[in-house]
Amino acid sequence: MAVSGSNPRGHHRREFHGGERLYRGHQPARKAGAELRPYRRGFGVGFIIGPAAGGLLGELSPRLPFWAAAGLSFVNCLYGLLILPESLSAENRRPFSLASANPVGALVILARYRWVLVMAGSLALLGLAQQGLQSTWVLYTTYRFRWSELDNGLSLALLGLANVLVQVFLIRSLVPRLGERRVVFWGLLFNFLGFLGFALAYQGWMMIAVMLVWSLSFVSGPTTQSLISQQYGPDEQGAVQGALASLQSVTGIIGPLVATAVFGYFTARMAPIQLPGSAFFLGAALIAVAAVLAVQALRTKEGTLPAATAVPDLHG
């Protein structure tokens, strides 16, 4: 499903998180992060094929990638409607509530624990940076390096390959050796360095080199979600992932607007300084603040009991 749902020109973030919630719904809380790896690998494979196919089709017609994406999305819809079974067992389902059936209400569950709320703020800043990168990548590489549709498609396919390698090999080996917290910190460091590298690159090959280093930051996202999921009970996993997805949806609205505005301003003829990498510099600043929040969140987490032993939430 992740493969067929991949957009030839980028991510379908909301569909990705929706599928992740479905997959996670029947996983034990403490194993949810590890059990999501096959799903993320499938998405990574789609992220290899999708951009490369989009680049090839874009060379033929600028409309063709969108028609192909629409067709694949329709097939994906039919698969979910007719074949995909319900994954959440009856005992782990929660009563429907109008108060939580909206993006704002869904976020309330994250506020139950202070460290989770602070970490959610960190994830929001990371989401803004990531959305900014996705919305300005093609603009930046076309403006600065004169990359074609095929060049951009192949670069994103390489990023997808790096994502698969990180999911298959690195996370499995790093978490047992370094621990989840150190993996999160190292991921944030590589994320920050990657954005700085993109902003400072002045030749096309540098973007590829930086991308390979930046891909090491992919270890932090799944590990952070695993830490958060461990704080909640089995019947709350879907709600937690829904809240995180709502958070990412908000960043998906704000991030592209801010990043493209910054890029447009600093590449205009009347700009006080020509700075094509301005959106990436902004992303690096957001990641730096996100790292500070993550450190604070994980320090606060110490001594917080997981859902299995914590005092039950009588208002849930």
QUILIN-V459260 format. One record per helix or strand of 2 or more residues. SS is the DSSP state (@ for helix, = for strand). FROM is the first residue (numbers start at 0). LEN is the number of residues. Records with the same first field share a line. If there is no record, write none. Layout:
# QUILIN-V459260
SS=FROM-LEN, FROM-LEN
This chain:
# QUILIN-V459260
@=12-12, 28-7, 36-24, 63-19, 89-3, 97-3, 102-10, 113-32, 148-30, 179-21, 203-26, 233-34, 277-24
